[in-house]
Amino acid sequence: MSGSSHRGYWAVLTSVCVLTAAAAAGPIEVIYTEIPGHPTAVVPGARDASGNLVYAEFTVFEDLAMRPDGGEWILKGRSNLATTLDAILILGSGTSGWAFAQDGQPLLGGVPGEQYDFFDSPVPASWNDYGHIGFSCRAKGGSTSIAEKVIVFDGITHTVIHKQSDPAYGLIDVPGNPTGDELFGNSINSVHVLNNGDAGFVNTPIQNCHSSRYPAFFRGNTSFRQSGVSLIEGEVWDNFDYDDCGGTADGLHWFAKGDTENPNTAIDDILAVDDVVVLREGSPVAGSSVTMAAVFFTRMLSDGTWFCRGDDPADNDWAVRNGVLMAKTGDAIVGGEHWGNTFSGFNGNRVGDWLLIGNTDIGDPNKDYVMVLNGDIIVAREGDPIDLDGNGQFDDDVYLNLFKGTGTFLTDSRMVYFLATLRNGAGTNLGDAYLRLQIPLSFVPADMNCDGVVDFGDINPFVLALSNPAAYASNYPLCDIGNGDINGDGEVGFGDINPFVQCIVQGGCP
């Protein structure tokens, strides 16, 4: 590029007068919200007590589940219908869904007269490798002795595969009590459907069994691991957290959080993966200088990759993937920020990417919560504008507030589905939202048109990214606006113009 060309392009670039903070991802898409009266708040497929379609709006988003390939999701929530009808599961794909099961409607696969009552936590559903869906729920309208159900949907038929008061095999009761008469109790959680059509889950209480011998972790109707009986590295499991266990559909991998009968209660809480204690209370986290105080949440992908987060005795947080410490309070992110003391979400995909959500030390309480890809790329931030009506403009006075981190999933193609809260410009909370955003598959500094080459063709897109980020995102939906953040300060702004020009001159950034 000649000197006169430098000056000409410099004039164009410096004529831009709008600076904007830039997240390294496409625009956030709205799937559903709780904003009263807005079309995004409508519950698709909601029905009244007679089974007729009825207008209803979301009031709560409780949790989210995603098929391993990202092709389907189930949203668990509540509506403004009567409390006898409000709980609902929405089955969807992309940005649309329909009622899958609803409180007050006939329980498919159940006995005559049974209706759905509520749906169990924490993860509302799971998929096996054949796309079959498994979930657990409580029924009403039938016998209370068989109210708790485990159901599998194969795409056509809902089948109750286990229920309260069914025989529970493979258990050992305390000495003096008979063994072999145990029955499932009324709380089944952590359901993960298996490729053989059955399911793994945790049950508590267990009928006809001493309380020291439950919960138990089941595969099918047979105990897989039992409190007070099963060994883990020479210790006896004392308890399983019924809402923090799981495994893969092929049955090759599993995890369980709970505690052992170690008499030292300062070191008895553990997380085990495939019969190995991977985290222990009072011990170093993944061989680091950080000490584990608690594990808050664990996820396992279909290939056995596992993620967990927790804190240390000083309430500083950490995140571990497959036994490796990925981040902790105080670690640097980008642009001079560092992780704060709260991680609210941690998950990833099967191709090596990971997402961490938490606060930073930026010092501004209105934008200190971030979603970060692979430890150093901010893809969403508290305060990001939301295009509520989908018209391509940020003219709705709606902004991202806080992330509901447990409801976050990253697909192999880097599409993020997540739950969050929204607010307006005055800071008023607008309720929950179910959102998604596409993270570009590659990040190349100064490659603003995503053609893999840094050249003159990137200048106009760079100017557009500076002056109108929404238009840039619309015109280049698979590109990364963060490619324009050449100086790494977390923004695409005037400070990036000189280094951008230098990248053009060199045909790439150093």
Secondary structure, DSSP 8 states (H G I E B T S, - for coil): --HHHHHHHHHHHHT----EE--SS---EEEEE--TTSGGGB-TT-B-TTS-B---BEEEEEEEEE-TTSS-EEEEEEESS-TTT-EEEEEEETTEEEEEEEBTSB-TTS-TT-EEEEE-SSS--EE-TT--EEEEEEEESS-GGG-EEEEEE-SS-EEEEEETTSB-BS----TTS-SS--EE-S-EEEEEE-TTS-EEEEE-SEETS-GGG--EEEETTEEEEETTT-EETTEEEEEEEEEEEEE-TTSS-EEEEEEE--S-TTS-EEEEETTEEEEETTSBSTTSS-B--EEEEEEE-TTS-EEEEEE-TTS-EEEEETTEEEEETT-B-STT-BEEEEEEEEEE-TTS-EEEEEEESSS-TTS-EEEEETTTEEEEETT-B--TT-SSS--S--EEEEEEEEEEEE-TT-EEEEEEEEE-TT--EEEEEEEEEE--S---TT-TT-SS--SGGGHHHHHHHHH-HHHHHHHSTTS-GGGG-TT-SSEESGGGHHHHHHHHHHTS--
